[in-house]
Amino acid sequence: YPDFLMDCAEAVAWVIKNANTYGNVTKVFVGGSSAGGYASQMLCFDGSLLAKHGLKASDISGFIHDAGQPTCHFNVLKERGMDFRRIVVDEAAPLYHIKDNENYPPMLILVADDDIPNRYEQTMLVISTLKHFGYVEGIELKVMSGKHVGYVNTVDENGESIFGKVASEFIFRN
């Protein structure tokens, strides 16, 4: 920490800068699952990460935060020599950075109904915190069935990705 977040911000900046060399790109969405969901939340809420590349969250068409840890990530806690089960909200926590007067883009926030301990409750706290600051429009919550990100590699009766359908529906709506 925070090198991997700076790498993520650099990757997003590269995509935005270079996307049109691969076709007519009009929208860019950023997302991740689990640790990637934590990273997507940090890119969305901690304005300093994208700002180093002349970007802000509102330059992104939308974010897909899938089962991300909105408190200080347990691996960051381990790096600090702390008990990884602690709930810490400091500069390394996406929740810490949610604030008023931001222009957040649409967000799809996913969590499993049988996720890892505290993840469901922490996800609800993200939703509640966003609402507290007046962000009601464009925030979608999808509670998925099963264990932590277990739905990511699951297909429906037609052989189609369950997660892929949810994500693509969000993207096409936005």
N, C-alpha and C positions, 0 to 999 in steps of 0.2 A: 504494500500500500504506500503511496497511491500510483505507483508506476503503471500497473495494469489499467487503471482508469485513464491515465494520460495516453496510453496506447489505444484504448477504445476511442477516445476523442479524436486522436490523430487518424484513425481508420475512418471514422465518420466524415471528417473533413476531407480526406482523400476521395471518398466516394462522391461527395457533393461536388468536389472540384473536377473529377474525372468521369463522372457518370455519362455525360453526353458524348463521350468518345465511343461509347458502346451502344448508342441509340438515343432516341428522343426521350429522355428521362424528365418527367415533370414532377414527380413526387419521390421522396425518400422517407422510408419508415425505419425506425431503429427499435430493436427488441432483443430480448434474450430470456433464457430459462434458468431458474435457480440462481447461481452466481452471475450468470448473464443478465438475469432479471434485476439483480442488485446493481450491476453496471449500468443497465439502461435507465434505472431510476436515478442513479447518480448523474448521468449525462443530462437527464431531463431537469432535475431539481437543483443541482450545484452548477450554477451559471459559469463559474470560473473555469470549468473543464473545457467547454466548447469555446469560451471567449478567447482562449489562447490561440485559437485558429480563426478568429474573427466571426464566430458563429454564436447563435443563441438557440435555445430549445425551440423557439417558434420558427426557426428556419427548417425544422424537421416537420414532415407532414403528419406524423403521429408516432407514438411509442407503444410497444407491446411489452408490458412488464409481466413476465410469467413467473410466478412463485418466487419473486425476488425478496430478499431480506431487507426491509426498510430501516432496520436498526443497524448499528455497527455490525458488519458481517463477522460471522464467527471465526473465519480465517484471519481477519484483521485483529480480532481479540487475541487469538493464539499468537500472532506475531508480537503483540504487546505483552505477552506473558500472562494474560488474563484468562479466567475461566470462560470458555467459549459458550457457556449456557447463559451468561449474563445478558441482560437487555441494557444496552448503552446507546444513548442518542447524543452523539457529538458530531464534529465536522465530518466524520467518516460514515455517518448515517444519512441516507436519503431523507428521512423525516426531518432532520435538522434543517434542511435547506428549503423546505416548502414554505413559501411566504406570500404575502399580499403583493399586489401590483405586478404580478408576472403574467405573461401571455403564454400560458402552457398550451401546446397543441393537443389534439385529441389523444386519449390514452385508453388502451384496453388493458385491464388489470385482471390477471388470472390467478387462481389459487385452487388447490384441491380440497375437497370436503374432508379428506383424511390425510392432510399434509403433515409435515414434520411439526413437532411441538411448537406452539406459539405462532406458526406462520399464518394460519387463518386469521387469528386475532390481530396480528401485526398488519396484515393486509387490510383488515377492516379499519384499523387506525389510520392507515394512509388515506383511505376513502373519506373517513371522518375529518381528517386534517385538511384535505383538499376542500371539502364542503365548508369547513369552518372559515376558510379564506375565500369562499365564494365561488369555487370552481365546481359547478354542478353540470354544466353543459360539456359534452365531449368526453366525459369520464364514464367508461363502461366497465362493469364488473362481471366476470364470468366465473362461477364456481363450478369447477370440473369434478367429475366423479373419480375417486380413487386416491392413490398415494401421491406423494410429492413428484410432480412432473411425469407421472406414470402414463398419462394420456398422450405425451409427445410422440411416442412411437406406436400408438394404437390406431387401428383402422376400424371403420364402421363395417356394416354388413355388405357394402358395395366395394370394399377394399380401399376406401379413401381415408386419408389421414384426418383424424378427428381434430387434432390441433391445427392442421393446415387449413381445414374448412373454417374454423373459428377465426383464425388470423386473417385469411383471405377475405372473409366477409367484412371484417373490420376495415381492412385496407380499401376494399371497393366502396364502402360507405363514406370513406374519408378521402 
